[in-house]
């Protein structure tokens, strides 16, 4: 039960960070905010996959979680490398 609460809070926190970063991007048009917001949106998706994985233990979502997490980190790395001043 505790693990479920922690993962739900992690998903909500990552989603809220994504919303705030993307809202900041829409106001300032700073491209690094865009890439950071996209990273956190995909991280929220990763956390949602963890919740699905806990609810269906007969199916292994480990590889999918790693792939989606790697995509989120690649988005942030791309933004840090190519959009820095």
Secondary structure, 3 states (H helix, E strand, C coil): CHHHHHHHHHHHHHHHHHHHHHHHHHHHCCHHHHHHHHHHHHHHHHHHHHHHHHHCCCCCCHHHHHHHHHHHHHHHHHHHHHCCC
